[in-house]
Amino acid sequence: MEFGIEVLSPVNKREPGLTNYRQKRRRLYQARVHLTVDIYK
């Protein structure tokens, strides 16, 4: 089973966080990570 949950999409992000978010997402995708959870206060 494959699914994804994204609470904050790239649309909700502004620079410089947007660039960091895209880079991190690309690295995780290339690493073939199956699950990531980011929890921010």
Biopython code that builds the backbone (N, CA, C, O; Angstrom):
import numpy as np
from Bio.PDB.StructureBuilder import StructureBuilder

atoms = [
    (1, "MET", "N", (0.838, -1.160, 0.000)),
    (1, "MET", "CA", (0.000, 0.000, 0.000)),
    (1, "MET", "C", (0.893, 1.236, 0.000)),
    (1, "MET", "O", (1.879, 1.306, 0.734)),
    (2, "GLU", "N", (0.537, 2.193, -0.821)),
    (2, "GLU", "CA", (1.263, 3.457, -0.874)),
    (2, "GLU", "C", (0.293, 4.600, -0.642)),
    (2, "GLU", "O", (-0.806, 4.619, -1.198)),
    (3, "PHE", "N", (0.701, 5.542, 0.174)),
    (3, "PHE", "CA", (-0.106, 6.738, 0.371)),
    (3, "PHE", "C", (0.780, 7.847, 0.898)),
    (3, "PHE", "O", (1.887, 7.597, 1.375)),
    (4, "GLY", "N", (0.303, 9.043, 0.814)),
    (4, "GLY", "CA", (1.063, 10.171, 1.329)),
    (4, "GLY", "C", (0.152, 11.131, 2.060)),
    (4, "GLY", "O", (-1.001, 11.334, 1.680)),
    (5, "ILE", "N", (0.681, 11.710, 3.104)),
    (5, "ILE", "CA", (-0.034, 12.725, 3.858)),
    (5, "ILE", "C", (0.870, 13.950, 3.918)),
    (5, "ILE", "O", (2.016, 13.871, 4.361)),
    (6, "GLU", "N", (0.354, 15.050, 3.477)),
    (6, "GLU", "CA", (1.140, 16.278, 3.496)),
    (6, "GLU", "C", (0.288, 17.375, 4.116)),
    (6, "GLU", "O", (-0.715, 17.798, 3.542)),
    (7, "VAL", "N", (0.697, 17.828, 5.285)),
    (7, "VAL", "CA", (-0.066, 18.862, 5.983)),
    (7, "VAL", "C", (0.247, 20.231, 5.403)),
    (7, "VAL", "O", (-0.657, 21.030, 5.155)),
    (8, "LEU", "N", (1.522, 20.499, 5.188)),
    (8, "LEU", "CA", (1.938, 21.751, 4.572)),
    (8, "LEU", "C", (2.533, 21.460, 3.207)),
    (8, "LEU", "O", (3.584, 20.829, 3.105)),
    (9, "SER", "N", (1.879, 21.908, 2.181)),
    (9, "SER", "CA", (2.392, 21.700, 0.834)),
    (9, "SER", "C", (3.367, 22.827, 0.497)),
    (9, "SER", "O", (3.464, 23.800, 1.246)),
    (10, "PRO", "N", (4.086, 22.710, -0.613)),
    (10, "PRO", "CA", (4.999, 23.783, -1.016)),
    (10, "PRO", "C", (4.283, 25.128, -1.174)),
    (10, "PRO", "O", (4.909, 26.179, -1.041)),
    (11, "VAL", "N", (2.996, 25.101, -1.453)),
    (11, "VAL", "CA", (2.230, 26.337, -1.605)),
    (11, "VAL", "C", (2.223, 27.132, -0.303)),
    (11, "VAL", "O", (2.155, 28.361, -0.326)),
    (12, "ASN", "N", (2.294, 26.433, 0.836)),
    (12, "ASN", "CA", (2.249, 27.091, 2.137)),
    (12, "ASN", "C", (3.608, 27.607, 2.593)),
    (12, "ASN", "O", (3.700, 28.239, 3.646)),
    (13, "LYS", "N", (4.651, 27.355, 1.835)),
    (13, "LYS", "CA", (5.996, 27.724, 2.269)),
    (13, "LYS", "C", (6.503, 28.940, 1.505)),
    (13, "LYS", "O", (6.154, 29.160, 0.345)),
    (14, "ARG", "N", (7.333, 29.720, 2.183)),
    (14, "ARG", "CA", (7.974, 30.889, 1.577)),
    (14, "ARG", "C", (9.485, 30.688, 1.648)),
    (14, "ARG", "O", (9.979, 29.836, 2.387)),
    (15, "GLU", "N", (10.203, 31.480, 0.872)),
    (15, "GLU", "CA", (11.662, 31.420, 0.903)),
    (15, "GLU", "C", (12.169, 31.911, 2.248)),
    (15, "GLU", "O", (11.516, 32.774, 2.836)),
    (16, "PRO", "N", (13.274, 31.430, 2.773)),
    (16, "PRO", "CA", (14.160, 30.406, 2.228)),
    (16, "PRO", "C", (13.678, 28.990, 2.513)),
    (16, "PRO", "O", (14.287, 28.034, 2.033)),
    (17, "GLY", "N", (12.615, 28.829, 3.271)),
    (17, "GLY", "CA", (12.130, 27.499, 3.625)),
    (17, "GLY", "C", (11.690, 26.672, 2.433)),
    (17, "GLY", "O", (11.820, 25.448, 2.450)),
    (18, "LEU", "N", (11.169, 27.323, 1.389)),
    (18, "LEU", "CA", (10.689, 26.595, 0.216)),
    (18, "LEU", "C", (11.828, 25.850, -0.472)),
    (18, "LEU", "O", (11.681, 24.681, -0.830)),
    (19, "THR", "N", (12.951, 26.516, -0.655)),
    (19, "THR", "CA", (14.103, 25.870, -1.287)),
    (19, "THR", "C", (14.607, 24.717, -0.433)),
    (19, "THR", "O", (14.904, 23.644, -0.958)),
    (20, "ASN", "N", (14.707, 24.924, 0.871)),
    (20, "ASN", "CA", (15.154, 23.857, 1.773)),
    (20, "ASN", "C", (14.197, 22.676, 1.729)),
    (20, "ASN", "O", (14.629, 21.523, 1.704)),
    (21, "TYR", "N", (12.901, 22.960, 1.719)),
    (21, "TYR", "CA", (11.873, 21.918, 1.661)),
    (21, "TYR", "C", (12.014, 21.084, 0.391)),
    (21, "TYR", "O", (11.954, 19.856, 0.447)),
    (22, "ARG", "N", (12.198, 21.736, -0.745)),
    (22, "ARG", "CA", (12.336, 21.020, -2.023)),
    (22, "ARG", "C", (13.598, 20.164, -2.045)),
    (22, "ARG", "O", (13.574, 19.031, -2.527)),
    (23, "GLN", "N", (14.703, 20.704, -1.523)),
    (23, "GLN", "CA", (15.952, 19.942, -1.494)),
    (23, "GLN", "C", (15.810, 18.707, -0.608)),
    (23, "GLN", "O", (16.240, 17.615, -0.979)),
    (24, "LYS", "N", (15.211, 18.887, 0.554)),
    (24, "LYS", "CA", (15.025, 17.767, 1.475)),
    (24, "LYS", "C", (14.125, 16.708, 0.855)),
    (24, "LYS", "O", (14.413, 15.515, 0.950)),
    (25, "ARG", "N", (13.040, 17.133, 0.223)),
    (25, "ARG", "CA", (12.111, 16.197, -0.404)),
    (25, "ARG", "C", (12.792, 15.413, -1.530)),
    (25, "ARG", "O", (12.557, 14.216, -1.694)),
    (26, "ARG", "N", (13.634, 16.099, -2.298)),
    (26, "ARG", "CA", (14.363, 15.440, -3.384)),
    (26, "ARG", "C", (15.335, 14.397, -2.831)),
    (26, "ARG", "O", (15.431, 13.290, -3.362)),
    (27, "ARG", "N", (16.062, 14.756, -1.749)),
    (27, "ARG", "CA", (17.008, 13.801, -1.145)),
    (27, "ARG", "C", (16.276, 12.573, -0.605)),
    (27, "ARG", "O", (16.735, 11.446, -0.788)),
    (28, "LEU", "N", (15.144, 12.788, 0.058)),
    (28, "LEU", "CA", (14.380, 11.666, 0.605)),
    (28, "LEU", "C", (13.848, 10.773, -0.505)),
    (28, "LEU", "O", (13.867, 9.548, -0.381)),
    (29, "TYR", "N", (13.376, 11.373, -1.578)),
    (29, "TYR", "CA", (12.859, 10.594, -2.697)),
    (29, "TYR", "C", (13.969, 9.749, -3.318)),
    (29, "TYR", "O", (13.765, 8.575, -3.625)),
    (30, "GLN", "N", (15.132, 10.345, -3.498)),
    (30, "GLN", "CA", (16.256, 9.620, -4.093)),
    (30, "GLN", "C", (16.750, 8.510, -3.172)),
    (30, "GLN", "O", (17.279, 7.506, -3.650)),
    (31, "ALA", "N", (16.586, 8.671, -1.861)),
    (31, "ALA", "CA", (17.001, 7.656, -0.895)),
    (31, "ALA", "C", (15.962, 6.551, -0.756)),
    (31, "ALA", "O", (16.188, 5.566, -0.053)),
    (32, "ARG", "N", (14.831, 6.710, -1.421)),
    (32, "ARG", "CA", (13.744, 5.734, -1.414)),
    (32, "ARG", "C", (13.201, 5.506, -0.002)),
    (32, "ARG", "O", (12.905, 4.378, 0.389)),
    (33, "VAL", "N", (13.076, 6.608, 0.758)),
    (33, "VAL", "CA", (12.514, 6.560, 2.103)),
    (33, "VAL", "C", (11.026, 6.287, 1.995)),
    (33, "VAL", "O", (10.337, 6.874, 1.161)),
    (34, "HIS", "N", (10.537, 5.400, 2.833)),
    (34, "HIS", "CA", (9.135, 5.015, 2.760)),
    (34, "HIS", "C", (8.235, 5.856, 3.650)),
    (34, "HIS", "O", (7.043, 5.989, 3.372)),
    (35, "LEU", "N", (8.784, 6.425, 4.714)),
    (35, "LEU", "CA", (7.967, 7.217, 5.627)),
    (35, "LEU", "C", (8.814, 8.307, 6.254)),
    (35, "LEU", "O", (9.905, 8.044, 6.761)),
    (36, "THR", "N", (8.313, 9.524, 6.220)),
    (36, "THR", "CA", (8.965, 10.616, 6.928)),
    (36, "THR", "C", (7.916, 11.352, 7.740)),
    (36, "THR", "O", (6.780, 11.525, 7.300)),
    (37, "VAL", "N", (8.308, 11.785, 8.929)),
    (37, "VAL", "CA", (7.402, 12.543, 9.791)),
    (37, "VAL", "C", (8.171, 13.742, 10.321)),
    (37, "VAL", "O", (9.177, 13.582, 11.012)),
    (38, "ASP", "N", (7.706, 14.932, 10.002)),
    (38, "ASP", "CA", (8.279, 16.165, 10.540)),
    (38, "ASP", "C", (7.246, 16.775, 11.468)),
    (38, "ASP", "O", (6.109, 17.019, 11.064)),
    (39, "ILE", "N", (7.633, 17.020, 12.701)),
    (39, "ILE", "CA", (6.725, 17.626, 13.669)),
    (39, "ILE", "C", (7.349, 18.938, 14.131)),
    (39, "ILE", "O", (8.449, 18.960, 14.684)),
    (40, "TYR", "N", (6.640, 20.006, 13.896)),
    (40, "TYR", "CA", (7.110, 21.331, 14.292)),
    (40, "TYR", "C", (6.169, 21.920, 15.317)),
    (40, "TYR", "O", (4.957, 21.717, 15.253)),
    (41, "LYS", "N", (6.736, 22.655, 16.268)),
    (41, "LYS", "CA", (5.915, 23.361, 17.260)),
    (41, "LYS", "C", (5.454, 24.666, 16.706)),
    (41, "LYS", "O", (4.749, 25.411, 17.387)),
]
sb = StructureBuilder()
sb.init_structure("model")
sb.init_model(0)
sb.init_chain("A")
sb.init_seg("    ")
for serial, (resi, resn, name, xyz) in enumerate(atoms, 1):
    if name == "N":
        sb.init_residue(resn, " ", resi, " ")
    sb.init_atom(name, np.array(xyz, "f"), 0.0, 1.0, " ", f" {name:<3s}", serial, name[0])
structure = sb.get_structure()
